[in-house]
């Protein structure tokens, strides 16, 4: 059986009238501007990727985003 490495999912979401990034239940990168929150998510994803962890950035409200 092939092992699939754990992948972190960073999600840019609306939070209290602004945008924030959610990772493992924690919020960071809050901003009134969605693009600023997206940039924060991408910076963290790059840091994680450089440290050897697989990750994915999802943006609420953009094509391909499905809420569960």
N, CA, C and O atoms as a DFTB+ gen file, in Angstrom:
272 C
 N C O
     1  1       0.835      -1.171       0.000
     2  2       0.000       0.000       0.000
     3  2       0.886       1.243       0.000
     4  3       1.840       1.337       0.773
     5  1       0.566       2.181      -0.862
     6  2       1.361       3.408      -0.976
     7  2       0.940       4.414       0.087
     8  3      -0.251       4.656       0.282
     9  1       1.916       4.998       0.772
    10  2       1.635       6.018       1.787
    11  2       1.575       7.389       1.121
    12  3       2.457       7.751       0.343
    13  1       0.527       8.144       1.436
    14  2       0.388       9.501       0.918
    15  2       0.765      10.463       2.040
    16  3       0.176      10.418       3.120
    17  1       1.745      11.336       1.789
    18  2       2.166      12.267       2.845
    19  2       1.033      13.202       3.257
    20  3       0.156      13.526       2.456
    21  1       1.065      13.623       4.498
    22  2       0.094      14.572       5.019
    23  2       0.261      15.898       4.285
    24  3       1.380      16.375       4.097
    25  1      -0.849      16.482       3.877
    26  2      -0.806      17.756       3.160
    27  2      -1.551      18.813       3.961
    28  3      -2.693      18.600       4.368
    29  1      -0.912      19.936       4.185
    30  2      -1.547      21.057       4.874
    31  2      -2.437      21.794       3.879
    32  3      -2.065      21.974       2.719
    33  1      -3.612      22.217       4.335
    34  2      -4.520      22.990       3.492
    35  2      -4.733      24.350       4.139
    36  3      -5.291      24.445       5.231
    37  1      -4.290      25.392       3.466
    38  2      -4.477      26.769       3.912
    39  2      -5.676      27.311       3.148
    40  3      -5.698      27.266       1.918
    41  1      -6.666      27.820       3.858
    42  2      -7.892      28.288       3.221
    43  2      -8.126      29.755       3.525
    44  3      -8.183      30.152       4.689
    45  1      -8.261      30.563       2.481
    46  2      -8.585      31.982       2.628
    47  2     -10.108      32.074       2.730
    48  3     -10.827      31.673       1.814
    49  1     -10.590      32.610       3.860
    50  2     -12.028      32.637       4.143
    51  2     -12.454      34.016       4.644
    52  3     -11.634      34.807       5.110
    53  1     -13.768      34.283       4.536
    54  2     -14.333      35.477       5.150
    55  2     -14.412      35.229       6.647
    56  3     -14.799      34.146       7.087
    57  1     -14.039      36.251       7.438
    58  2     -14.087      36.118       8.888
    59  2     -14.368      37.484       9.488
    60  3     -13.559      38.405       9.369
    61  1     -15.509      37.608      10.128
    62  2     -15.914      38.846      10.806
    63  2     -15.773      40.070       9.909
    64  3     -15.222      41.092      10.318
    65  1     -16.275      39.955       8.688
    66  2     -16.284      41.074       7.761
    67  2     -14.972      41.341       7.053
    68  3     -14.867      42.309       6.300
    69  1     -13.984      40.519       7.272
    70  2     -12.683      40.677       6.618
    71  2     -12.287      39.326       6.021
    72  3     -13.102      38.406       5.957
    73  1     -11.047      39.216       5.592
    74  2     -10.506      37.963       5.071
    75  2      -9.402      37.478       5.988
    76  3      -8.684      38.279       6.587
    77  1      -9.268      36.169       6.096
    78  2      -8.220      35.575       6.920
    79  2      -7.815      34.236       6.314
    80  3      -8.498      33.695       5.445
    81  1      -6.698      33.721       6.789
    82  2      -6.221      32.410       6.361
    83  2      -6.422      31.444       7.517
    84  3      -6.044      31.737       8.652
    85  1      -7.018      30.289       7.229
    86  2      -7.246      29.254       8.244
    87  2      -6.307      28.089       7.955
    88  3      -6.229      27.598       6.829
    89  1      -5.603      27.661       8.986
    90  2      -4.726      26.493       8.898
    91  2      -4.837      25.742      10.209
    92  3      -4.497      26.280      11.263
    93  1      -5.305      24.515      10.158
    94  2      -5.435      23.666      11.343
    95  2      -6.233      24.350      12.455
    96  3      -5.888      24.233      13.631
    97  1      -7.296      25.060      12.084
    98  2      -8.168      25.702      13.065
    99  2      -7.684      27.050      13.567
   100  3      -8.383      27.703      14.342
   101  1      -6.504      27.481      13.143
   102  2      -5.944      28.769      13.555
   103  2      -6.109      29.774      12.417
   104  3      -5.961      29.427      11.245
   105  1      -6.416      31.019      12.774
   106  2      -6.540      32.081      11.787
   107  2      -5.326      33.004      11.848
   108  3      -4.802      33.280      12.928
   109  1      -4.884      33.476      10.696
   110  2      -3.803      34.456      10.622
   111  2      -3.970      35.231       9.321
   112  3      -4.811      34.881       8.493
   113  1      -3.181      36.273       9.138
   114  2      -3.186      37.031       7.895
   115  2      -4.467      37.808       7.647
   116  3      -4.851      38.011       6.495
   117  1      -5.140      38.251       8.718
   118  2      -6.393      38.976       8.560
   119  2      -6.175      40.283       7.810
   120  3      -5.191      40.988       8.035
   121  1      -7.120      40.597       6.905
   122  2      -7.045      41.824       6.133
   123  2      -8.421      42.138       5.554
   124  3      -9.233      41.238       5.339
   125  1      -8.671      43.394       5.310
   126  2      -9.896      43.803       4.619
   127  2      -9.818      43.437       3.140
   128  3     -10.845      43.325       2.471
   129  1      -8.614      43.251       2.636
   130  2      -8.376      42.965       1.223
   131  2      -8.087      41.474       1.028
   132  3      -7.154      40.934       1.622
   133  1      -8.881      40.825       0.204
   134  2      -8.707      39.387      -0.029
   135  2      -7.333      39.093      -0.627
   136  3      -6.731      38.070      -0.298
   137  1      -6.831      39.957      -1.488
   138  2      -5.528      39.728      -2.117
   139  2      -4.397      39.723      -1.088
   140  3      -3.430      38.977      -1.237
   141  1      -4.511      40.538      -0.059
   142  2      -3.499      40.560       1.003
   143  2      -3.534      39.234       1.777
   144  3      -2.487      38.673       2.102
   145  1      -4.738      38.742       2.066
   146  2      -4.869      37.450       2.755
   147  2      -4.336      36.319       1.875
   148  3      -3.684      35.404       2.378
   149  1      -4.604      36.369       0.578
   150  2      -4.080      35.357      -0.343
   151  2      -2.548      35.368      -0.338
   152  3      -1.911      34.314      -0.356
   153  1      -1.971      36.558      -0.315
   154  2      -0.508      36.670      -0.290
   155  2       0.055      36.063       0.997
   156  3       1.091      35.398       0.972
   157  1      -0.634      36.296       2.125
   158  2      -0.195      35.709       3.404
   159  2      -0.252      34.186       3.336
   160  3       0.653      33.508       3.823
   161  1      -1.305      33.651       2.737
   162  2      -1.440      32.192       2.592
   163  2      -0.328      31.635       1.712
   164  3       0.263      30.603       2.028
   165  1      -0.049      32.315       0.616
   166  2       0.999      31.837      -0.286
   167  2       2.386      31.921       0.337
   168  3       3.221      31.048       0.102
   169  1       2.645      32.964       1.132
   170  2       3.939      33.057       1.832
   171  2       4.115      31.887       2.795
   172  3       5.168      31.250       2.821
   173  1       3.069      31.604       3.595
   174  2       3.149      30.492       4.554
   175  2       3.294      29.163       3.813
   176  3       4.058      28.297       4.238
   177  1       2.567      29.000       2.713
   178  2       2.671      27.757       1.936
   179  2       4.088      27.581       1.399
   180  3       4.617      26.470       1.407
   181  1       4.708      28.665       0.931
   182  2       6.076      28.579       0.424
   183  2       7.037      28.175       1.543
   184  3       7.923      27.347       1.332
   185  1       6.864      28.757       2.726
   186  2       7.705      28.397       3.876
   187  2       7.557      26.909       4.201
   188  3       8.545      26.212       4.433
   189  1       6.322      26.441       4.215
   190  2       6.065      25.036       4.533
   191  2       6.647      24.129       3.454
   192  3       7.242      23.096       3.762
   193  1       6.477      24.510       2.202
   194  2       7.001      23.721       1.093
   195  2       8.523      23.641       1.170
   196  3       9.105      22.573       0.984
   197  1       9.164      24.779       1.445
   198  2      10.627      24.791       1.566
   199  2      11.122      23.932       2.726
   200  3      12.252      23.444       2.708
   201  1      10.267      23.751       3.741
   202  2      10.624      22.908       4.882
   203  2      10.291      21.436       4.623
   204  3      10.526      20.584       5.480
   205  1       9.745      21.139       3.442
   206  2       9.485      19.753       3.077
   207  2       8.064      19.275       3.291
   208  3       7.808      18.079       3.154
   209  1       7.121      20.156       3.624
   210  2       5.734      19.743       3.845
   211  2       4.879      20.090       2.629
   212  3       4.933      21.207       2.115
   213  1       4.104      19.133       2.188
   214  2       3.187      19.374       1.084
   215  2       2.046      20.256       1.568
   216  3       1.595      20.118       2.706
   217  1       1.573      21.163       0.715
   218  2       0.481      22.036       1.111
   219  2      -0.321      22.480      -0.106
   220  3       0.104      22.331      -1.252
   221  1      -1.488      23.026       0.184
   222  2      -2.407      23.505      -0.834
   223  2      -3.051      24.779      -0.311
   224  3      -3.392      24.862       0.869
   225  1      -3.222      25.778      -1.181
   226  2      -3.932      27.008      -0.828
   227  2      -5.274      26.976      -1.543
   228  3      -5.339      26.786      -2.757
   229  1      -6.352      27.167      -0.771
   230  2      -7.704      27.229      -1.332
   231  2      -8.275      28.604      -1.024
   232  3      -8.010      29.171       0.036
   233  1      -9.064      29.138      -1.959
   234  2      -9.646      30.465      -1.803
   235  2     -11.164      30.333      -1.838
   236  3     -11.734      29.933      -2.854
   237  1     -11.813      30.667      -0.738
   238  2     -13.270      30.602      -0.665
   239  2     -13.871      31.565      -1.690
   240  3     -13.464      32.723      -1.783
   241  1     -14.841      31.071      -2.454
   242  2     -15.537      31.903      -3.424
   243  2     -14.926      31.886      -4.813
   244  3     -15.472      32.516      -5.719
   245  1     -13.825      31.195      -5.015
   246  2     -13.227      31.099      -6.340
   247  2     -13.565      29.757      -6.958
   248  3     -13.839      28.801      -6.233
   249  1     -13.553      29.661      -8.290
   250  2     -13.859      28.386      -8.947
   251  2     -12.996      27.261      -8.403
   252  3     -11.802      27.436      -8.164
   253  1     -13.609      26.117      -8.215
   254  2     -12.900      24.960      -7.695
   255  2     -12.940      24.827      -6.181
   256  3     -12.448      23.838      -5.637
   257  1     -13.524      25.814      -5.483
   258  2     -13.628      25.737      -4.024
   259  2     -14.958      25.100      -3.658
   260  3     -16.009      25.563      -4.100
   261  1     -14.924      24.053      -2.863
   262  2     -16.133      23.385      -2.421
   263  2     -16.130      23.314      -0.908
   264  3     -15.230      22.718      -0.315
   265  1     -17.118      23.909      -0.286
   266  2     -17.237      23.852       1.184
   267  2     -17.846      22.518       1.564
   268  3     -18.729      22.011       0.872
   269  1     -17.380      21.956       2.655
   270  2     -17.941      20.671       3.102
   271  2     -18.799      20.874       4.322
   272  3     -19.360      19.913       4.849
